[in-house]
């Protein structure tokens, strides 16, 4: 770690800035409610109350603006930051020094929520920047008579806020990766007409190619990340990691395949990252084939796996808890670790850092759970949220920004 500090690379999270009061998380993960990005002037926090709060690199507040719902998706763009909400209108906002330059309400395209409950609210799930365009994916969920239904849109937005194109589907996008002059879109659930887990869109919004890990599966793709040629993706259909070029799987690796014996448990590979001549996949919680409760643990649960771009495994490391998202910058990867809801062990709260080629390069613990992270040019930030496990009810941690 000392060599990395001397070279200006990521060295750890050391400074804590309080963000105010917030209801604690519970034993189970209930989805994202905070977001984070690092811009030129410092970190920008998307708050659980929908507000956006900017700091300098020492943790001094620079500006803040109000919002609705929760601000969960942030990405630097031009001189400002694009913020995506989970709210009644599902706003995509462009903020420069606290001033809103433009916005789009995704609800105009995907519809208003059928109920004012958190899981029915329109949600900007991800955003990515490539070649002067910011891409934003929004979805809305509804359920009637036991049947799931999604409406979603992927926007390609110019710096002035004009819509270059929009791609609509009755499926649930989960991740974007700017790739080959356009964007790759990962869809997790496809209960309607749209039946492809991964779609590569060109600069004009046309479909360049599609790929699916298994038609008809309840879940499809969990994440996508761009390589110099093609993409890597995690599959929730068969619990594997893939490299895909022009719609064809070049290689695949087993990550969370069902384990036989006792409960037939599996684990979803939730995250993919590519950078610095390496590929990393991260897995999540263990689940049984039937129901949700189990005493069994999948041997690959909550782990990170490093591979070469050719698909050869280099390393494996324990993560210890659930990751709502990951942050990368070149060869370095930062994983904010939340609760392990089956074990409920506070000692796993914190962060893990990895080099895509070498493996683990550091880690630390925090009182609460870490739910978001950002990494840029050796500058790191993460969001801590308080947690109260149902076993004892004690509140651990606080709403805070770590730098």
C-alpha positions, 0 to 999 in steps of 0.5 A, spaced: 500 500 500 505 504 501 508 503 494 501 505 491 500 511 495 507 514 493 505 512 486 499 516 486 494 510 486 489 508 491 491 508 498 485 507 502 479 511 506 481 515 511 477 521 512 469 521 514 464 526 513 457 526 516 451 527 512 446 527 517 440 523 519 437 517 515 433 511 517 438 505 518 438 499 513 435 492 515 438 485 515 436 484 508 438 488 502 433 493 500 436 496 494 440 502 492 438 509 496 445 513 495 449 514 489 456 517 488 461 520 483 468 524 483 468 530 479 474 534 478 473 539 484 471 533 488 466 528 490 458 529 489 454 525 493 447 523 491 443 522 497 437 518 500 432 524 500 433 525 493 438 531 494 445 532 491 451 534 495 458 536 493 464 537 496 472 538 495 477 533 496 478 535 503 470 534 505 468 541 505 461 542 502 461 546 496 454 546 494 447 542 495 441 542 491 434 538 493 431 533 489 426 527 490 426 520 492 433 518 492 439 520 488 442 513 486 446 514 479 451 519 478 456 520 473 461 526 471 459 529 464 463 535 461 463 540 467 458 537 471 455 531 473 449 527 471 444 525 476 439 519 476 433 519 481 429 513 483 422 517 484 415 519 482 418 522 475 425 518 475 429 524 473 435 525 469 438 531 471 445 535 469 448 539 474 453 544 474 456 547 480 449 546 483 445 549 478 440 545 474 442 546 466 437 540 464 433 535 466 429 529 463 423 525 466 423 518 464 416 517 467 414 521 460 417 515 456 416 509 461 410 511 465 408 514 472 408 509 478 402 504 479 403 505 486 407 510 490 411 504 493 419 504 493 419 498 488 414 501 483 418 508 482 421 509 476 428 508 477 435 511 473 439 504 474 445 506 470 449 512 466 455 511 462 459 516 458 462 515 451 465 520 446 461 526 448 454 522 449 451 520 456 447 514 456 442 513 461 437 507 463 431 508 466 426 502 468 419 502 471 416 496 475 409 493 476 406 487 478 398 485 477 395 478 478 402 475 479 405 477 473 411 482 472 411 487 467 417 492 466 417 499 461 424 501 460 428 507 456 435 508 454 437 515 453 443 518 449 443 525 451 448 530 448 452 535 452 446 541 451 441 535 453 438 534 447 436 527 446 440 524 440 436 517 440 432 513 445 431 505 445 425 503 449 423 495 451 418 492 456 424 489 460 429 491 466 435 494 464 441 493 470 447 496 467 450 500 461 457 500 458 460 505 453 463 501 447 465 501 440 462 508 439 455 506 442 453 503 448 452 496 451 445 495 455 444 489 460 437 486 461 436 482 467 429 480 466 425 480 460 418 477 461 415 481 455 416 481 448 424 484 448 427 477 449 435 479 449 439 479 455 444 484 452 444 489 446 449 493 443 447 499 440 450 503 435 452 511 435 445 512 432 441 507 437 440 502 432 442 495 434 449 492 432 448 485 435 444 482 441 446 476 445 442 472 451 445 467 456 439 462 455 432 464 452 426 464 457 430 464 463 427 468 469 433 472 469 438 474 464 444 478 465 447 482 471 452 486 469 456 488 463 463 492 462 467 494 456 473 491 453 478 494 447 474 489 443 467 486 445 465 486 452 464 482 459 458 480 462 455 476 468 449 471 467 444 470 472 441 465 467 447 460 468 451 463 474 457 464 469 461 470 466 462 471 459 466 475 454 462 477 448 464 479 441 459 481 436 454 477 439 458 471 440 461 468 446 468 467 446 469 464 453 465 463 459 467 461 466 463 458 472 462 462 478 456 461 482 453 454 479 448 450 483 452 446 488 449 439 489 449 436 496 444 439 502 440 445 499 442 446 492 445 453 493 447 458 487 450 465 487 449 470 482 455 473 479 453 481 480 458 485 477 463 485 472 469 490 471 475 490 465 481 494 466 489 494 466 489 488 462 485 484 467 477 482 468 474 481 475 467 478 476 464 479 483 459 474 486 453 476 491 449 472 496 447 464 496 440 462 495 437 455 495 434 452 489 427 453 492 425 458 497 430 463 500 432 461 506 438 456 507 443 454 512 448 452 506 453 457 503 455 457 496 463 456 496 464 462 491 459 467 494 461 474 495 468 473 492 472 476 487 475 473 481 480 475 477 481 473 469 486 475 463 482 478 457 483 471 454 479 467 460 484 464 464 483 465 472 489 469 475 486 469 482 480 469 487 479 473 494 473 473 499 469 480 499 465 478 505 459 481 504 454 484 499 456 489 494 451 494 491 456 496 486 463 497 484 468 502 482 474 502 478 479 506 475 484 503 470 487 497 473 484 498 480 477 496 483 474 498 489 468 494 492 464 497 498 461 492 502 455 492 505 451 486 510 452 479 509 445 478 511 445 471 512 451 471 517 450 478 520 457 479 522 459 487 523 466 485 521 465 485 514 462 492 513 467 496 509 471 496 503 476 491 499 481 494 493 483 490 488 488 490 482 485 487 476 492 483 475 495 482 482 488 481 486 487 484 493 491 490 495 488 493 501 481 493 505 478 496 511 472 496 516 467 501 517 462 501 523 456 501 518 455 498 511 458 501 505 453 502 499 456 506 494 463 508 491 467 512 486 475 511 484 478 516 480 486 518 479 487 515 486 482 519 489 477 514 492 470 515 496 465 511 499 458 512 502 456 509 509 449 508 511 447 505 518 445 498 519 440 495 524 440 487 524 434 484 526 437 479 531 439 485 536 436 491 533 443 495 535 444 501 530 451 501 527 454 506 523 451 513 520 450 516 514 457 519 512 462 520 506 468 517 506 474 520 503 
